[in-house]
Amino acid sequence: MVVGVHRPTQLVIDRQALRENICAEVNRLEGDCELFMVVKANGYGHGAIQVAQAAKDAGASGFCVAILDEALELRAAGFNEPILILGVTEPADAPLMAREKISATVAATDWLIDADRYLALAKEDQPLRVHLGLDTGMGRIGFRTPATLKTGIDFMGSNADHILFEGIFTHFSTADDPDDAYFKKQVANWQKLVGSLKKRPRYVHVSNSATSLWHAACNDNLVRFGVAGYGLNPSGTAIAEPYPLQPAMSLTSQLVHCKELQPGDSVSYGATYTAQQAEWVGTVPIGYADGYERRLQGFHVLVDGQACEIIGRVCMDQLMVRLPKEYHRGTKVTLVGRDGAAAISLQDIADYCGTIHYEIACGFTSRLPRYYL
Ligand code: PLP
């Protein structure tokens, strides 16, 4: 997809906000605990490379991504820090990950056996760094019992020339929930599994943003810090932030057209909106192809700092808003962020769409240029 640099619609990313959020968390960590910034999905839509640099400047000592290509993007950009891939990779890529010193998450022993064959054939100088994923209740990937975990650890022990047991971790599914009953169950499962280890690897970790913000006692020696680094409360609004998080992402545009409708005139596909009286309507050059969802009909944007309703269906590339008066072409439109006393957050959009701010941030497509403050 081309990047729309000739259109006045853009995401603006505040790197100072990123740095301050991450630095605040680094400063709260105790002992030898490190912070790896999670920059998967293009840094939650904020730009993986720029976020990685801001995170490094703020004290992050490594990165987490979801897929191998995201890790390779960081290496190609010159980042030499540890990188952990959180998802399951292809065993055939084990030699490539070993060469690039990219750590793989391993969820089952058969993966290790397959990867070991590729590593033996490739004769890499470097061993493959492995973090064992434990499924303590997320139900996604990982070892679930001490017996299966032992099989994996024993296999690594007898193939130590190819495989380095670098880390062990789990992921909590309800760390952002005010009700901590299930969280405690997962912690107990984790302790049982980790308690069965004869030797701890270099990294032992359980914490995403929510765990580190609200259950920091669990952190051990590494935090996988994602959404809070971007300035977003992992719980939405359910639990108060222990320190103020600063949202790093804004989305702005301009009016490209303004007209006065007469009673009975309709707007957009399906003619779902019809003016009841004479009213001014502006057109904003953004639509669902940019990740600004069609479901946002009836929501609002800020025009010149005032909330204006989105009327009619959101089109692929344009949407229309009802204005309090005539405005010039070029008037500023804020779709996410602050204008004067008014603000629209990713959480407001997520609430309207019935989803979470993570999905809204990641959903903005590459057609939107990202500008960095
Ligand atoms: N760790 C794992 C395994 C994840 O899957 C994720 C995100 O999905 C994170 C850490 C970061 O989570 P958050 O963005 O909530 O901090």
Boltz pocket constraint, residues with backbone or C-beta under 6 A from the ligand:
constraints:
  - pocket:
      binder: B
      contacts: [[A, 38], [A, 86], [A, 170], [A, 171], [A, 207], [A, 208], [A, 209], [A, 210], [A, 224], [A, 225], [A, 226], [A, 227], [A, 228], [A, 234]]
      max_distance: 6.0
